[in-house]
């Protein structure tokens, strides 16, 4: 994978964390959800990434349990 692809994955995970913590405006949330749908192959991929993100944050002691799954619709 290229550096740009890894950077995109990092950006998407950051957006997902902000969405899950409800730290974004409604317009940013809509834009981020649209981007996730566009770049991920399915809702299953997005849900799997949410679970991975929550686990990763909890593993680093960053209160991953405070990140909620969000509705992608």
N, C-alpha and C positions, 0 to 999 in steps of 0.2 A: 504494500500500500504506500501511496505517496504521502509526503508531509502534509499536503493540502487536504487529503482525505482524513488523516488523523486530526487535523485542526478542525475540520467540519464535525467530526464525531465529538470532539471536546466542546464545540459550540452548542451542538444539539443537547448534550448532557447538561450543560450549564443552563440552557433554556428550560429543560425539563425540571431541573432543580428549582429554578425560580417559579415556574408554574406550580409545582407541587407545594411550594412554601407560600403560594399566593402573594408573591412580592412584586407583581407586575400589573400594569394597567390593563384594562379590558382590550384595548387596541393591540398592545404587545402580545397579550395572550392569544388573541385571534390570529395574529401574524405568525407566532411561534407554532401554534397548532397546525396551521396551513402548511408551514415549512416542514414540520414533522411528517405530515401525511404525504407531502410531495416527495420527500427523500427516503422514506421507509417503505418497504415492500408490503407491509400489512399492519393491521392493528395489533397483531400478536407480537410483532417485532417491537412496537412501541411499548406495549405492556411489559415485555421481557426486559427492555432497557430501563423502564421505571423500577422494576424489581432489582435489577443490577445496581442502579444508582442508589437506591435506598440501602442496600446491603453494603455497598462501598462506603457510603457516608457513615454508616453505623460502625464499620470496621475501623475508620479513622477517628472515631469518637466525635463525629461532627453532628450528632443528633439526627442521624438518618431517619429515626423513627418519627421525626417531625415533618418529613416530606410525605405528602399524600399523593396517591395515584390521582390522576385527573382524567376527566372525560375528554376524549379526543374529538368528539362530535362537534 
